[in-house]
Amino acid sequence: MSEKGNQTDLKKFLIKLVAITFAIIIIINVTYNLIFADKLENINKILLLNKKENIESIKDKIRSELKQGLEKDQILNREDKLLIYKFYLKIKNEFKDIEN
């Protein structure tokens, strides 16, 4: 009787083990698809810049982003404006050194 009980316990254990293994595989697969698949697709597009259609799609994306930015009232926030202005002044001073 105990041998038969051990077999049923072993069957239950194996069924639970297989179910948990499948659940873990499904969770990993879903996580991968939700988080990493889109990012990998974008990285692949960047790496394939030698193809003309990829270059054209990136140009179109940049153009659409520029158009969206131009439609806004303010493109930069105050902190960004200050950083760019300081950078501009620094470059301007360096060009003055070249002229002299």
Secondary structure in CASP SS format (residue, H / E / C, confidence):
PFRMAT SS
TARGET T0000
AUTHOR 0000-0000-0000
METHOD secondary structure of the structure
MODEL  1
M C 1.00
S H 1.00
E H 1.00
K H 1.00
G H 1.00
N H 1.00
Q H 1.00
T H 1.00
D H 1.00
L H 1.00
K H 1.00
K H 1.00
F H 1.00
L H 1.00
I H 1.00
K H 1.00
L H 1.00
V H 1.00
A H 1.00
I H 1.00
T H 1.00
F H 1.00
A H 1.00
I H 1.00
I H 1.00
I H 1.00
I H 1.00
I H 1.00
N H 1.00
V H 1.00
T H 1.00
Y H 1.00
N H 1.00
L H 1.00
I H 1.00
F H 1.00
A H 1.00
D H 1.00
K H 1.00
L H 1.00
E H 1.00
N H 1.00
I H 1.00
N H 1.00
K H 1.00
I H 1.00
L H 1.00
L C 1.00
L C 1.00
N C 1.00
K C 1.00
K H 1.00
E H 1.00
N H 1.00
I H 1.00
E H 1.00
S H 1.00
I H 1.00
K H 1.00
D H 1.00
K H 1.00
I H 1.00
R H 1.00
S H 1.00
E H 1.00
L H 1.00
K H 1.00
Q H 1.00
G H 1.00
L H 1.00
E H 1.00
K C 1.00
D C 1.00
Q C 1.00
I C 1.00
L C 1.00
N C 1.00
R H 1.00
E H 1.00
D H 1.00
K H 1.00
L H 1.00
L H 1.00
I H 1.00
Y H 1.00
K H 1.00
F H 1.00
Y H 1.00
L H 1.00
K H 1.00
I H 1.00
K H 1.00
N H 1.00
E H 1.00
F H 1.00
K H 1.00
D H 1.00
I H 1.00
E H 1.00
N C 1.00
END
